[in-house]
Amino acid sequence: MKLLVLIVCVLNVLLFFWELHNGALKSQPPRQMNLPTILLAEEAARAQRGAVISAYLDQAANSIAQQATSSTISQLADQVASATSIPNIAAPQAQTCYEFGPFPNLKAANAWLAGQGFSGRMFYKPELVPSSYLVYAPLEKDPAQRRIFKQMLIEKGVKDFFILASGELKGYMSFGVFNDMPHASHYQQDLAERGVQAQIKERYVSRSSLFVGFSSGKAMKPIAAGVVEAGCR
């Protein structure tokens, strides 16, 4: 009898260790049971009213957002249109300036302005004016030809001549310098009658001359001979 009890105890111990080794004693996750949800009639009514209110609020929020977006887009479009629209402003009319002169003195300049019926300004500017007129003839570079030309002049009664020693006409034959064109032209004609072909060259000097300037809002035809268009100052 004691032996039988001992054998049963040993078997229980062996069974315990076997279950411990195979995880039989590990805790198992609780099983989920799909039980039907049971709501009371009052709870179901409240849930239905909540769903209806939530759907209405969502719809109202979407409508407000759409209206705000449309209004914002419209305002932006109006701002862009007003920013890009440039008012039609007439461009200022350009001034056209003229000048006339020279005048010998201020009295003559004022008289001319008064005669034209408008005001203007007076100013001095440098200009080249003829100072003298040279009557001359070119010469051959060959010395023998030059001697022949000089002898021909003496035979024709032309004794007032000399060879220019400097300047752009260096080496040319000069027949004289005159203060005005009529005298120079008269002597040129006199040489031609003697068979001597001569030319006239104007000599210039720079001097400050008196001019008047005036402007007009539009281009105008010259109101007097010598009136020219000039840059506005």
Sequence and secondary structure as in RCSB ss.txt:
>XXXX:A:sequence
MKLLVLIVCVLNVLLFFWELHNGALKSQPPRQMNLPTILLAEEAARAQRGAVISAYLDQAANSIAQQATSSTISQ
LADQVASATSIPNIAAPQAQTCYEFGPFPNLKAANAWLAGQGFSGRMFYKPELVPSSYLVYAPLEKDPAQRRIFK
QMLIEKGVKDFFILASGELKGYMSFGVFNDMPHASHYQQDLAERGVQAQIKERYVSRSSLFVGFSSGKAMKPIAA
GVVEAGCR
>XXXX:A:secstr
 HHHHHHHHHHHHHHHHHHHHTTTTS              HHHHHHHHHHHHHHHHHHHHHHHHHHHHHHHHHHH
HHHHHHHHH           EEEEEEEESSHHHHHHHHHHHT   EEEEEEEEEEEEEEEEE   SSHHHHHHHH
HHHHHTT    EE  SSTTTT EEEEEESSHHHHHHHHHHHHHTT   EEEEEEEEEEEEEEEEEESS    SST
T EEE   
